[in-house]
């Protein structure tokens, strides 16, 4: 089966950084690479990205969390930032 598939030296994946010192509550992390965004740009369907990114908020809400996000790679920012707190948190810091 030689040549059936190619193993890339750097497989397509998200690149994530965690920073537990940024906020007192919840969890903060950011992605500096998004393979979904890369795929959509490559295929000329970047207009789908806002809809795809919006599923993040829904996913966390269904798990009793709240997502705070100021940046997305899809909007041209260098990162997708995620600060997630419980949905019962009032004025998280």
PDB file of N, CA, C and O in Angstrom, chain B, residues numbered from 101:
ATOM      1  N   UNK B 101       0.811  -1.196   0.000  1.00  0.00           N
ATOM      2  CA  UNK B 101       0.000   0.000   0.000  1.00  0.00           C
ATOM      3  C   UNK B 101       0.849   1.252   0.000  1.00  0.00           C
ATOM      4  O   UNK B 101       0.350   2.319   0.359  1.00  0.00           O
ATOM      5  N   UNK B 102       2.079   1.171  -0.377  1.00  0.00           N
ATOM      6  CA  UNK B 102       2.917   2.374  -0.441  1.00  0.00           C
ATOM      7  C   UNK B 102       2.277   3.415  -1.344  1.00  0.00           C
ATOM      8  O   UNK B 102       1.761   3.098  -2.416  1.00  0.00           O
ATOM      9  N   UNK B 103       2.318   4.654  -0.896  1.00  0.00           N
ATOM     10  CA  UNK B 103       1.774   5.740  -1.686  1.00  0.00           C
ATOM     11  C   UNK B 103       0.279   5.927  -1.541  1.00  0.00           C
ATOM     12  O   UNK B 103      -0.291   6.826  -2.158  1.00  0.00           O
ATOM     13  N   UNK B 104      -0.376   5.088  -0.731  1.00  0.00           N
ATOM     14  CA  UNK B 104      -1.814   5.209  -0.548  1.00  0.00           C
ATOM     15  C   UNK B 104      -2.167   6.460   0.230  1.00  0.00           C
ATOM     16  O   UNK B 104      -3.187   7.094  -0.041  1.00  0.00           O
ATOM     17  N   UNK B 105      -1.344   6.820   1.186  1.00  0.00           N
ATOM     18  CA  UNK B 105      -1.556   8.047   1.946  1.00  0.00           C
ATOM     19  C   UNK B 105      -0.209   8.618   2.350  1.00  0.00           C
ATOM     20  O   UNK B 105       0.803   7.917   2.362  1.00  0.00           O
ATOM     21  N   UNK B 106      -0.213   9.884   2.675  1.00  0.00           N
ATOM     22  CA  UNK B 106       1.004  10.563   3.077  1.00  0.00           C
ATOM     23  C   UNK B 106       0.868  10.985   4.531  1.00  0.00           C
ATOM     24  O   UNK B 106      -0.137  11.581   4.919  1.00  0.00           O
ATOM     25  N   UNK B 107       1.862  10.682   5.322  1.00  0.00           N
ATOM     26  CA  UNK B 107       1.894  11.142   6.704  1.00  0.00           C
ATOM     27  C   UNK B 107       2.659  12.454   6.720  1.00  0.00           C
ATOM     28  O   UNK B 107       3.841  12.498   6.380  1.00  0.00           O
ATOM     29  N   UNK B 108       1.993  13.499   7.109  1.00  0.00           N
ATOM     30  CA  UNK B 108       2.606  14.817   7.140  1.00  0.00           C
ATOM     31  C   UNK B 108       3.527  14.939   8.344  1.00  0.00           C
ATOM     32  O   UNK B 108       3.230  14.388   9.404  1.00  0.00           O
ATOM     33  N   UNK B 109       4.649  15.656   8.199  1.00  0.00           N
ATOM     34  CA  UNK B 109       5.542  15.836   9.346  1.00  0.00           C
ATOM     35  C   UNK B 109       4.896  16.639  10.468  1.00  0.00           C
ATOM     36  O   UNK B 109       5.223  16.431  11.636  1.00  0.00           O
ATOM     37  N   UNK B 110       3.984  17.552  10.137  1.00  0.00           N
ATOM     38  CA  UNK B 110       3.241  18.342  11.121  1.00  0.00           C
ATOM     39  C   UNK B 110       1.762  18.171  10.825  1.00  0.00           C
ATOM     40  O   UNK B 110       1.196  18.941  10.049  1.00  0.00           O
ATOM     41  N   UNK B 111       1.124  17.172  11.432  1.00  0.00           N
ATOM     42  CA  UNK B 111      -0.276  16.920  11.096  1.00  0.00           C
ATOM     43  C   UNK B 111      -1.158  18.121  11.403  1.00  0.00           C
ATOM     44  O   UNK B 111      -0.857  18.937  12.274  1.00  0.00           O
ATOM     45  N   UNK B 112      -2.245  18.200  10.669  1.00  0.00           N
ATOM     46  CA  UNK B 112      -3.204  19.287  10.872  1.00  0.00           C
ATOM     47  C   UNK B 112      -3.821  19.125  12.251  1.00  0.00           C
ATOM     48  O   UNK B 112      -4.377  18.078  12.584  1.00  0.00           O
ATOM     49  N   UNK B 113      -3.712  20.164  13.029  1.00  0.00           N
ATOM     50  CA  UNK B 113      -4.249  20.120  14.379  1.00  0.00           C
ATOM     51  C   UNK B 113      -4.326  21.536  14.927  1.00  0.00           C
ATOM     52  O   UNK B 113      -3.735  22.463  14.373  1.00  0.00           O
ATOM     53  N   UNK B 114      -5.050  21.690  16.004  1.00  0.00           N
ATOM     54  CA  UNK B 114      -5.097  22.961  16.704  1.00  0.00           C
ATOM     55  C   UNK B 114      -3.808  23.109  17.501  1.00  0.00           C
ATOM     56  O   UNK B 114      -3.219  22.120  17.938  1.00  0.00           O
ATOM     57  N   UNK B 115      -3.380  24.345  17.685  1.00  0.00           N
ATOM     58  CA  UNK B 115      -2.266  24.642  18.582  1.00  0.00           C
ATOM     59  C   UNK B 115      -2.860  25.482  19.701  1.00  0.00           C
ATOM     60  O   UNK B 115      -3.432  26.545  19.457  1.00  0.00           O
ATOM     61  N   UNK B 116      -2.720  24.998  20.929  1.00  0.00           N
ATOM     62  CA  UNK B 116      -3.399  25.626  22.068  1.00  0.00           C
ATOM     63  C   UNK B 116      -2.393  26.005  23.149  1.00  0.00           C
ATOM     64  O   UNK B 116      -1.392  25.320  23.361  1.00  0.00           O
ATOM     65  N   UNK B 117      -2.688  27.124  23.832  1.00  0.00           N
ATOM     66  CA  UNK B 117      -1.918  27.570  24.999  1.00  0.00           C
ATOM     67  C   UNK B 117      -2.894  27.785  26.145  1.00  0.00           C
ATOM     68  O   UNK B 117      -3.958  28.375  25.958  1.00  0.00           O
ATOM     69  N   UNK B 118      -2.537  27.314  27.321  1.00  0.00           N
ATOM     70  CA  UNK B 118      -3.346  27.523  28.521  1.00  0.00           C
ATOM     71  C   UNK B 118      -2.688  28.589  29.388  1.00  0.00           C
ATOM     72  O   UNK B 118      -1.462  28.680  29.443  1.00  0.00           O
ATOM     73  N   UNK B 119      -3.505  29.398  30.066  1.00  0.00           N
ATOM     74  CA  UNK B 119      -2.990  30.399  30.992  1.00  0.00           C
ATOM     75  C   UNK B 119      -3.960  30.482  32.170  1.00  0.00           C
ATOM     76  O   UNK B 119      -4.987  31.157  32.094  1.00  0.00           O
ATOM     77  N   UNK B 120      -3.630  29.805  33.234  1.00  0.00           N
ATOM     78  CA  UNK B 120      -4.492  29.784  34.422  1.00  0.00           C
ATOM     79  C   UNK B 120      -4.255  30.989  35.324  1.00  0.00           C
ATOM     80  O   UNK B 120      -4.902  31.106  36.365  1.00  0.00           O
ATOM     81  N   UNK B 121      -3.341  31.888  34.953  1.00  0.00           N
ATOM     82  CA  UNK B 121      -3.062  33.062  35.780  1.00  0.00           C
ATOM     83  C   UNK B 121      -3.830  34.296  35.319  1.00  0.00           C
ATOM     84  O   UNK B 121      -3.849  35.303  36.027  1.00  0.00           O
ATOM     85  N   UNK B 122      -4.456  34.241  34.163  1.00  0.00           N
ATOM     86  CA  UNK B 122      -5.109  35.418  33.581  1.00  0.00           C
ATOM     87  C   UNK B 122      -6.406  35.799  34.298  1.00  0.00           C
ATOM     88  O   UNK B 122      -6.727  36.982  34.407  1.00  0.00           O
ATOM     89  N   UNK B 123      -7.140  34.820  34.779  1.00  0.00           N
ATOM     90  CA  UNK B 123      -8.417  35.070  35.444  1.00  0.00           C
ATOM     91  C   UNK B 123      -8.472  34.301  36.757  1.00  0.00           C
ATOM     92  O   UNK B 123      -7.840  33.254  36.900  1.00  0.00           O
ATOM     93  N   UNK B 124      -9.230  34.827  37.712  1.00  0.00           N
ATOM     94  CA  UNK B 124      -9.386  34.151  39.003  1.00  0.00           C
ATOM     95  C   UNK B 124     -10.374  33.001  38.912  1.00  0.00           C
ATOM     96  O   UNK B 124     -10.262  32.022  39.648  1.00  0.00           O
ATOM     97  N   UNK B 125     -11.343  33.118  38.008  1.00  0.00           N
ATOM     98  CA  UNK B 125     -12.375  32.094  37.884  1.00  0.00           C
ATOM     99  C   UNK B 125     -12.291  31.429  36.517  1.00  0.00           C
ATOM    100  O   UNK B 125     -11.830  32.027  35.544  1.00  0.00           O
ATOM    101  N   UNK B 126     -12.738  30.201  36.465  1.00  0.00           N
ATOM    102  CA  UNK B 126     -12.844  29.501  35.198  1.00  0.00           C
ATOM    103  C   UNK B 126     -11.507  29.072  34.631  1.00  0.00           C
ATOM    104  O   UNK B 126     -10.520  28.911  35.348  1.00  0.00           O
ATOM    105  N   UNK B 127     -11.509  28.894  33.341  1.00  0.00           N
ATOM    106  CA  UNK B 127     -10.334  28.410  32.628  1.00  0.00           C
ATOM    107  C   UNK B 127     -10.134  29.263  31.378  1.00  0.00           C
ATOM    108  O   UNK B 127     -11.094  29.599  30.683  1.00  0.00           O
ATOM    109  N   UNK B 128      -8.874  29.610  31.100  1.00  0.00           N
ATOM    110  CA  UNK B 128      -8.554  30.399  29.920  1.00  0.00           C
ATOM    111  C   UNK B 128      -7.566  29.637  29.051  1.00  0.00           C
ATOM    112  O   UNK B 128      -6.577  29.089  29.539  1.00  0.00           O
ATOM    113  N   UNK B 129      -7.847  29.613  27.771  1.00  0.00           N
ATOM    114  CA  UNK B 129      -6.891  29.083  26.805  1.00  0.00           C
ATOM    115  C   UNK B 129      -7.134  29.752  25.470  1.00  0.00           C
ATOM    116  O   UNK B 129      -8.187  30.347  25.242  1.00  0.00           O
ATOM    117  N   UNK B 130      -6.157  29.651  24.592  1.00  0.00           N
ATOM    118  CA  UNK B 130      -6.319  30.221  23.262  1.00  0.00           C
ATOM    119  C   UNK B 130      -5.682  29.308  22.229  1.00  0.00           C
ATOM    120  O   UNK B 130      -4.690  28.625  22.485  1.00  0.00           O
ATOM    121  N   UNK B 131      -6.286  29.324  21.065  1.00  0.00           N
ATOM    122  CA  UNK B 131      -5.752  28.588  19.931  1.00  0.00           C
ATOM    123  C   UNK B 131      -5.000  29.564  19.042  1.00  0.00           C
ATOM    124  O   UNK B 131      -5.472  30.670  18.781  1.00  0.00           O
ATOM    125  N   UNK B 132      -3.834  29.152  18.580  1.00  0.00           N
ATOM    126  CA  UNK B 132      -3.080  29.975  17.650  1.00  0.00           C
ATOM    127  C   UNK B 132      -3.102  29.369  16.247  1.00  0.00           C
ATOM    128  O   UNK B 132      -2.544  29.934  15.307  1.00  0.00           O
ATOM    129  N   UNK B 133      -3.743  28.230  16.121  1.00  0.00           N
ATOM    130  CA  UNK B 133      -3.927  27.598  14.815  1.00  0.00           C
ATOM    131  C   UNK B 133      -5.263  26.871  14.815  1.00  0.00           C
ATOM    132  O   UNK B 133      -5.596  26.158  15.762  1.00  0.00           O
ATOM    133  N   UNK B 134      -6.029  27.062  13.733  1.00  0.00           N
ATOM    134  CA  UNK B 134      -7.331  26.421  13.611  1.00  0.00           C
ATOM    135  C   UNK B 134      -7.410  25.726  12.249  1.00  0.00           C
ATOM    136  O   UNK B 134      -7.502  26.402  11.224  1.00  0.00           O
ATOM    137  N   UNK B 135      -7.375  24.410  12.220  1.00  0.00           N
ATOM    138  CA  UNK B 135      -7.428  23.707  10.940  1.00  0.00           C
ATOM    139  C   UNK B 135      -8.763  23.872  10.215  1.00  0.00           C
ATOM    140  O   UNK B 135      -8.813  23.761   8.990  1.00  0.00           O
ATOM    141  N   UNK B 136      -9.837  24.133  10.946  1.00  0.00           N
ATOM    142  CA  UNK B 136     -11.124  24.363  10.284  1.00  0.00           C
ATOM    143  C   UNK B 136     -11.067  25.661   9.506  1.00  0.00           C
ATOM    144  O   UNK B 136     -11.522  25.725   8.364  1.00  0.00           O
ATOM    145  N   UNK B 137     -10.514  26.692  10.115  1.00  0.00           N
ATOM    146  CA  UNK B 137     -10.365  27.981   9.435  1.00  0.00           C
ATOM    147  C   UNK B 137      -9.428  27.845   8.236  1.00  0.00           C
ATOM    148  O   UNK B 137      -9.701  28.398   7.171  1.00  0.00           O
ATOM    149  N   UNK B 138      -8.338  27.118   8.400  1.00  0.00           N
ATOM    150  CA  UNK B 138      -7.403  26.902   7.295  1.00  0.00           C
ATOM    151  C   UNK B 138      -8.086  26.186   6.133  1.00  0.00           C
ATOM    152  O   UNK B 138      -7.895  26.548   4.972  1.00  0.00           O
ATOM    153  N   UNK B 139      -8.873  25.181   6.450  1.00  0.00           N
ATOM    154  CA  UNK B 139      -9.588  24.439   5.415  1.00  0.00           C
ATOM    155  C   UNK B 139     -10.568  25.347   4.668  1.00  0.00           C
ATOM    156  O   UNK B 139     -10.607  25.349   3.438  1.00  0.00           O
ATOM    157  N   UNK B 140     -11.355  26.116   5.420  1.00  0.00           N
ATOM    158  CA  UNK B 140     -12.345  26.996   4.790  1.00  0.00           C
ATOM    159  C   UNK B 140     -11.679  28.048   3.914  1.00  0.00           C
ATOM    160  O   UNK B 140     -12.177  28.352   2.830  1.00  0.00           O
ATOM    161  N   UNK B 141     -10.573  28.602   4.364  1.00  0.00           N
ATOM    162  CA  UNK B 141      -9.855  29.580   3.532  1.00  0.00           C
ATOM    163  C   UNK B 141      -9.323  28.924   2.262  1.00  0.00           C
ATOM    164  O   UNK B 141      -9.455  29.470   1.166  1.00  0.00           O
ATOM    165  N   UNK B 142      -8.731  27.767   2.420  1.00  0.00           N
ATOM    166  CA  UNK B 142      -8.157  27.053   1.277  1.00  0.00           C
ATOM    167  C   UNK B 142      -9.224  26.695   0.242  1.00  0.00           C
ATOM    168  O   UNK B 142      -8.965  26.737  -0.960  1.00  0.00           O
ATOM    169  N   UNK B 143     -10.408  26.347   0.707  1.00  0.00           N
ATOM    170  CA  UNK B 143     -11.489  25.922  -0.179  1.00  0.00           C
ATOM    171  C   UNK B 143     -12.367  27.087  -0.652  1.00  0.00           C
ATOM    172  O   UNK B 143     -13.306  26.886  -1.423  1.00  0.00           O
ATOM    173  N   UNK B 144     -12.059  28.295  -0.190  1.00  0.00           N
ATOM    174  CA  UNK B 144     -12.824  29.466  -0.617  1.00  0.00           C
ATOM    175  C   UNK B 144     -14.201  29.569   0.006  1.00  0.00           C
ATOM    176  O   UNK B 144     -15.114  30.135  -0.595  1.00  0.00           O
ATOM    177  N   UNK B 145     -14.360  29.029   1.205  1.00  0.00           N
ATOM    178  CA  UNK B 145     -15.663  29.067   1.875  1.00  0.00           C
ATOM    179  C   UNK B 145     -15.560  29.724   3.264  1.00  0.00           C
ATOM    180  O   UNK B 145     -16.223  29.301   4.212  1.00  0.00           O
ATOM    181  N   UNK B 146     -14.733  30.746   3.363  1.00  0.00           N
ATOM    182  CA  UNK B 146     -14.521  31.431   4.644  1.00  0.00           C
ATOM    183  C   UNK B 146     -15.800  32.019   5.225  1.00  0.00           C
ATOM    184  O   UNK B 146     -15.894  32.244   6.432  1.00  0.00           O
ATOM    185  N   UNK B 147     -16.787  32.269   4.362  1.00  0.00           N
ATOM    186  CA  UNK B 147     -18.041  32.850   4.860  1.00  0.00           C
ATOM    187  C   UNK B 147     -18.768  31.904   5.820  1.00  0.00           C
ATOM    188  O   UNK B 147     -19.685  32.333   6.520  1.00  0.00           O
ATOM    189  N   UNK B 148     -18.384  30.648   5.867  1.00  0.00           N
ATOM    190  CA  UNK B 148     -18.993  29.693   6.803  1.00  0.00           C
ATOM    191  C   UNK B 148     -18.439  29.820   8.223  1.00  0.00           C
ATOM    192  O   UNK B 148     -19.056  29.345   9.176  1.00  0.00           O
ATOM    193  N   UNK B 149     -17.294  30.452   8.360  1.00  0.00           N
ATOM    194  CA  UNK B 149     -16.623  30.467   9.655  1.00  0.00           C
ATOM    195  C   UNK B 149     -17.433  31.102  10.782  1.00  0.00           C
ATOM    196  O   UNK B 149     -17.432  30.540  11.877  1.00  0.00           O
ATOM    197  N   UNK B 150     -18.124  32.229  10.603  1.00  0.00           N
ATOM    198  CA  UNK B 150     -18.908  32.749  11.730  1.00  0.00           C
ATOM    199  C   UNK B 150     -19.918  31.736  12.273  1.00  0.00           C
ATOM    200  O   UNK B 150     -20.104  31.635  13.486  1.00  0.00           O
ATOM    201  N   UNK B 151     -20.563  30.995  11.392  1.00  0.00           N
ATOM    202  CA  UNK B 151     -21.520  29.980  11.841  1.00  0.00           C
ATOM    203  C   UNK B 151     -20.807  28.850  12.582  1.00  0.00           C
ATOM    204  O   UNK B 151     -21.297  28.362  13.600  1.00  0.00           O
ATOM    205  N   UNK B 152     -19.658  28.439  12.072  1.00  0.00           N
ATOM    206  CA  UNK B 152     -18.915  27.361  12.729  1.00  0.00           C
ATOM    207  C   UNK B 152     -18.386  27.810  14.090  1.00  0.00           C
ATOM    208  O   UNK B 152     -18.444  27.051  15.058  1.00  0.00           O
ATOM    209  N   UNK B 153     -17.872  29.037  14.168  1.00  0.00           N
ATOM    210  CA  UNK B 153     -17.365  29.559  15.439  1.00  0.00           C
ATOM    211  C   UNK B 153     -18.482  29.725  16.473  1.00  0.00           C
ATOM    212  O   UNK B 153     -18.245  29.556  17.669  1.00  0.00           O
ATOM    213  N   UNK B 154     -19.684  30.052  16.027  1.00  0.00           N
ATOM    214  CA  UNK B 154     -20.790  30.277  16.967  1.00  0.00           C
ATOM    215  C   UNK B 154     -21.202  29.005  17.695  1.00  0.00           C
ATOM    216  O   UNK B 154     -21.845  29.079  18.742  1.00  0.00           O
ATOM    217  N   UNK B 155     -20.849  27.853  17.168  1.00  0.00           N
ATOM    218  CA  UNK B 155     -21.199  26.604  17.857  1.00  0.00           C
ATOM    219  C   UNK B 155     -20.417  26.439  19.159  1.00  0.00           C
ATOM    220  O   UNK B 155     -20.833  25.676  20.031  1.00  0.00           O
ATOM    221  N   UNK B 156     -19.292  27.140  19.302  1.00  0.00           N
ATOM    222  CA  UNK B 156     -18.520  27.049  20.549  1.00  0.00           C
ATOM    223  C   UNK B 156     -19.354  27.533  21.731  1.00  0.00           C
ATOM    224  O   UNK B 156     -19.405  26.879  22.773  1.00  0.00           O
ATOM    225  N   UNK B 157     -20.003  28.671  21.564  1.00  0.00           N
ATOM    226  CA  UNK B 157     -20.819  29.221  22.647  1.00  0.00           C
ATOM    227  C   UNK B 157     -21.962  28.266  23.013  1.00  0.00           C
ATOM    228  O   UNK B 157     -22.245  28.049  24.191  1.00  0.00           O
ATOM    229  N   UNK B 158     -22.601  27.709  22.008  1.00  0.00           N
ATOM    230  CA  UNK B 158     -23.700  26.763  22.242  1.00  0.00           C
ATOM    231  C   UNK B 158     -23.198  25.534  22.988  1.00  0.00           C
ATOM    232  O   UNK B 158     -23.833  25.067  23.933  1.00  0.00           O
ATOM    233  N   UNK B 159     -22.053  25.018  22.556  1.00  0.00           N
ATOM    234  CA  UNK B 159     -21.494  23.822  23.193  1.00  0.00           C
ATOM    235  C   UNK B 159     -21.238  24.050  24.679  1.00  0.00           C
ATOM    236  O   UNK B 159     -21.580  23.199  25.499  1.00  0.00           O
ATOM    237  N   UNK B 160     -20.639  25.187  25.037  1.00  0.00           N
ATOM    238  CA  UNK B 160     -20.356  25.448  26.445  1.00  0.00           C
ATOM    239  C   UNK B 160     -21.635  25.707  27.229  1.00  0.00           C
ATOM    240  O   UNK B 160     -21.745  25.290  28.381  1.00  0.00           O
ATOM    241  N   UNK B 161     -22.605  26.390  26.623  1.00  0.00           N
ATOM    242  CA  UNK B 161     -23.877  26.643  27.305  1.00  0.00           C
ATOM    243  C   UNK B 161     -24.586  25.331  27.632  1.00  0.00           C
ATOM    244  O   UNK B 161     -25.161  25.197  28.712  1.00  0.00           O
ATOM    245  N   UNK B 162     -24.553  24.372  26.725  1.00  0.00           N
ATOM    246  CA  UNK B 162     -25.173  23.070  26.968  1.00  0.00           C
ATOM    247  C   UNK B 162     -24.481  22.295  28.090  1.00  0.00           C
ATOM    248  O   UNK B 162     -25.056  21.369  28.663  1.00  0.00           O
ATOM    249  N   UNK B 163     -23.251  22.680  28.394  1.00  0.00           N
ATOM    250  CA  UNK B 163     -22.493  22.042  29.472  1.00  0.00           C
ATOM    251  C   UNK B 163     -22.455  22.922  30.723  1.00  0.00           C
ATOM    252  O   UNK B 163     -21.581  22.762  31.576  1.00  0.00           O
ATOM    253  N   UNK B 164     -23.412  23.856  30.827  1.00  0.00           N
ATOM    254  CA  UNK B 164     -23.554  24.764  31.969  1.00  0.00           C
ATOM    255  C   UNK B 164     -22.352  25.680  32.133  1.00  0.00           C
ATOM    256  O   UNK B 164     -21.935  25.985  33.250  1.00  0.00           O
ATOM    257  N   UNK B 165     -21.810  26.109  31.020  1.00  0.00           N
ATOM    258  CA  UNK B 165     -20.704  27.054  31.036  1.00  0.00           C
ATOM    259  C   UNK B 165     -21.058  28.300  30.254  1.00  0.00           C
ATOM    260  O   UNK B 165     -22.053  28.345  29.530  1.00  0.00           O
ATOM    261  N   UNK B 166     -20.229  29.299  30.415  1.00  0.00           N
ATOM    262  CA  UNK B 166     -20.386  30.532  29.654  1.00  0.00           C
ATOM    263  C   UNK B 166     -19.042  30.863  29.036  1.00  0.00           C
ATOM    264  O   UNK B 166     -18.016  30.877  29.717  1.00  0.00           O
ATOM    265  N   UNK B 167     -19.058  31.130  27.736  1.00  0.00           N
ATOM    266  CA  UNK B 167     -17.846  31.443  26.992  1.00  0.00           C
ATOM    267  C   UNK B 167     -17.722  32.953  26.808  1.00  0.00           C
ATOM    268  O   UNK B 167     -18.644  33.613  26.331  1.00  0.00           O
ATOM    269  N   UNK B 168     -16.576  33.478  27.192  1.00  0.00           N
ATOM    270  CA  UNK B 168     -16.225  34.858  26.894  1.00  0.00           C
ATOM    271  C   UNK B 168     -15.114  34.794  25.848  1.00  0.00           C
ATOM    272  O   UNK B 168     -14.086  34.150  26.057  1.00  0.00           O
ATOM    273  N   UNK B 169     -15.332  35.460  24.738  1.00  0.00           N
ATOM    274  CA  UNK B 169     -14.324  35.435  23.673  1.00  0.00           C
ATOM    275  C   UNK B 169     -14.281  36.795  23.002  1.00  0.00           C
ATOM    276  O   UNK B 169     -15.316  37.359  22.648  1.00  0.00           O
ATOM    277  N   UNK B 170     -13.075  37.317  22.832  1.00  0.00           N
ATOM    278  CA  UNK B 170     -12.881  38.605  22.177  1.00  0.00           C
ATOM    279  C   UNK B 170     -12.250  38.467  20.804  1.00  0.00           C
ATOM    280  O   UNK B 170     -12.381  39.371  19.979  1.00  0.00           O
ATOM    281  N   UNK B 171     -11.568  37.358  20.535  1.00  0.00           N
ATOM    282  CA  UNK B 171     -10.811  37.216  19.286  1.00  0.00           C
ATOM    283  C   UNK B 171     -11.082  35.861  18.633  1.00  0.00           C
ATOM    284  O   UNK B 171     -11.279  34.849  19.307  1.00  0.00           O
ATOM    285  N   UNK B 172     -11.085  35.875  17.306  1.00  0.00           N
ATOM    286  CA  UNK B 172     -11.118  34.616  16.555  1.00  0.00           C
ATOM    287  C   UNK B 172     -10.166  34.717  15.373  1.00  0.00           C
ATOM    288  O   UNK B 172     -10.002  35.779  14.774  1.00  0.00           O
ATOM    289  N   UNK B 173      -9.559  33.616  15.059  1.00  0.00           N
ATOM    290  CA  UNK B 173      -8.682  33.543  13.893  1.00  0.00           C
ATOM    291  C   UNK B 173      -9.490  33.830  12.633  1.00  0.00           C
ATOM    292  O   UNK B 173      -8.991  34.455  11.698  1.00  0.00           O
ATOM    293  N   UNK B 174     -10.734  33.373  12.610  1.00  0.00           N
ATOM    294  CA  UNK B 174     -11.600  33.581  11.449  1.00  0.00           C
ATOM    295  C   UNK B 174     -11.834  35.064  11.161  1.00  0.00           C
ATOM    296  O   UNK B 174     -12.046  35.446  10.010  1.00  0.00           O
ATOM    297  N   UNK B 175     -11.797  35.901  12.201  1.00  0.00           N
ATOM    298  CA  UNK B 175     -11.968  37.350  12.026  1.00  0.00           C
ATOM    299  C   UNK B 175     -10.657  38.053  11.724  1.00  0.00           C
ATOM    300  O   UNK B 175     -10.612  39.281  11.648  1.00  0.00           O
ATOM    301  N   UNK B 176      -9.593  37.287  11.552  1.00  0.00           N
ATOM    302  CA  UNK B 176      -8.305  37.877  11.236  1.00  0.00           C
ATOM    303  C   UNK B 176      -7.418  38.129  12.435  1.00  0.00           C
ATOM    304  O   UNK B 176      -6.320  38.669  12.296  1.00  0.00           O
ATOM    305  N   UNK B 177      -7.887  37.739  13.626  1.00  0.00           N
ATOM    306  CA  UNK B 177      -7.059  37.883  14.821  1.00  0.00           C
ATOM    307  C   UNK B 177      -6.030  36.757  14.844  1.00  0.00           C
ATOM    308  O   UNK B 177      -6.185  35.760  14.139  1.00  0.00           O
ATOM    309  N   UNK B 178      -5.011  36.907  15.626  1.00  0.00           N
ATOM    310  CA  UNK B 178      -3.968  35.887  15.706  1.00  0.00           C
ATOM    311  C   UNK B 178      -4.345  34.699  16.561  1.00  0.00           C
ATOM    312  O   UNK B 178      -3.667  33.672  16.543  1.00  0.00           O
ATOM    313  N   UNK B 179      -5.434  34.836  17.316  1.00  0.00           N
ATOM    314  CA  UNK B 179      -5.838  33.767  18.236  1.00  0.00           C
ATOM    315  C   UNK B 179      -7.365  33.645  18.278  1.00  0.00           C
ATOM    316  O   UNK B 179      -8.099  34.552  17.886  1.00  0.00           O
ATOM    317  N   UNK B 180      -7.804  32.494  18.765  1.00  0.00           N
ATOM    318  CA  UNK B 180      -9.178  32.302  19.229  1.00  0.00           C
ATOM    319  C   UNK B 180      -9.057  32.148  20.738  1.00  0.00           C
ATOM    320  O   UNK B 180      -8.497  31.161  21.216  1.00  0.00           O
ATOM    321  N   UNK B 181      -9.573  33.106  21.488  1.00  0.00           N
ATOM    322  CA  UNK B 181      -9.441  33.035  22.940  1.00  0.00           C
ATOM    323  C   UNK B 181     -10.724  32.499  23.570  1.00  0.00           C
ATOM    324  O   UNK B 181     -11.833  32.799  23.125  1.00  0.00           O
ATOM    325  N   UNK B 182     -10.542  31.714  24.599  1.00  0.00           N
ATOM    326  CA  UNK B 182     -11.644  31.077  25.318  1.00  0.00           C
ATOM    327  C   UNK B 182     -11.443  31.313  26.804  1.00  0.00           C
ATOM    328  O   UNK B 182     -10.449  30.873  27.382  1.00  0.00           O
ATOM    329  N   UNK B 183     -12.389  32.011  27.421  1.00  0.00           N
ATOM    330  CA  UNK B 183     -12.452  32.095  28.873  1.00  0.00           C
ATOM    331  C   UNK B 183     -13.794  31.498  29.238  1.00  0.00           C
ATOM    332  O   UNK B 183     -14.844  32.034  28.886  1.00  0.00           O
ATOM    333  N   UNK B 184     -13.751  30.389  29.944  1.00  0.00           N
ATOM    334  CA  UNK B 184     -14.965  29.645  30.259  1.00  0.00           C
ATOM    335  C   UNK B 184     -15.169  29.642  31.764  1.00  0.00           C
ATOM    336  O   UNK B 184     -14.271  29.295  32.531  1.00  0.00           O
ATOM    337  N   UNK B 185     -16.373  30.038  32.169  1.00  0.00           N
ATOM    338  CA  UNK B 185     -16.759  30.000  33.575  1.00  0.00           C
ATOM    339  C   UNK B 185     -18.087  29.254  33.676  1.00  0.00           C
ATOM    340  O   UNK B 185     -18.764  29.032  32.672  1.00  0.00           O
ATOM    341  N   UNK B 186     -18.445  28.876  34.888  1.00  0.00           N
ATOM    342  CA  UNK B 186     -19.731  28.232  35.104  1.00  0.00           C
ATOM    343  C   UNK B 186     -20.875  29.194  34.823  1.00  0.00           C
ATOM    344  O   UNK B 186     -20.723  30.403  34.996  1.00  0.00           O
ATOM    345  N   UNK B 187     -22.002  28.677  34.397  1.00  0.00           N
ATOM    346  CA  UNK B 187     -23.115  29.557  34.030  1.00  0.00           C
ATOM    347  C   UNK B 187     -23.776  30.233  35.229  1.00  0.00           C
ATOM    348  O   UNK B 187     -24.632  31.100  35.050  1.00  0.00           O
ATOM    349  N   UNK B 188     -23.401  29.860  36.424  1.00  0.00           N
ATOM    350  CA  UNK B 188     -23.934  30.510  37.633  1.00  0.00           C
ATOM    351  C   UNK B 188     -23.021  31.618  38.149  1.00  0.00           C
ATOM    352  O   UNK B 188     -23.369  32.294  39.117  1.00  0.00           O
ATOM    353  N   UNK B 189     -21.858  31.820  37.523  1.00  0.00           N
ATOM    354  CA  UNK B 189     -20.915  32.839  37.972  1.00  0.00           C
ATOM    355  C   UNK B 189     -21.460  34.230  37.662  1.00  0.00           C
ATOM    356  O   UNK B 189     -21.867  34.513  36.536  1.00  0.00           O
ATOM    357  N   UNK B 190     -21.463  35.079  38.663  1.00  0.00           N
ATOM    358  CA  UNK B 190     -21.878  36.477  38.501  1.00  0.00           C
ATOM    359  C   UNK B 190     -20.649  37.357  38.494  1.00  0.00           C
ATOM    360  O   UNK B 190     -19.842  37.299  39.422  1.00  0.00           O
ATOM    361  N   UNK B 191     -20.493  38.164  37.475  1.00  0.00           N
ATOM    362  CA  UNK B 191     -19.363  39.085  37.348  1.00  0.00           C
ATOM    363  C   UNK B 191     -18.026  38.380  37.566  1.00  0.00           C
ATOM    364  O   UNK B 191     -17.278  38.752  38.469  1.00  0.00           O
ATOM    365  N   UNK B 192     -17.714  37.370  36.755  1.00  0.00           N
ATOM    366  CA  UNK B 192     -16.437  36.662  36.952  1.00  0.00           C
ATOM    367  C   UNK B 192     -15.248  37.585  36.684  1.00  0.00           C
ATOM    368  O   UNK B 192     -15.333  38.553  35.929  1.00  0.00           O
ATOM    369  N   UNK B 193     -14.140  37.241  37.335  1.00  0.00           N
ATOM    370  CA  UNK B 193     -12.919  38.054  37.161  1.00  0.00           C
ATOM    371  C   UNK B 193     -11.735  37.183  36.795  1.00  0.00           C
ATOM    372  O   UNK B 193     -10.629  37.690  36.609  1.00  0.00           O
TER     373      UNK B 193
END
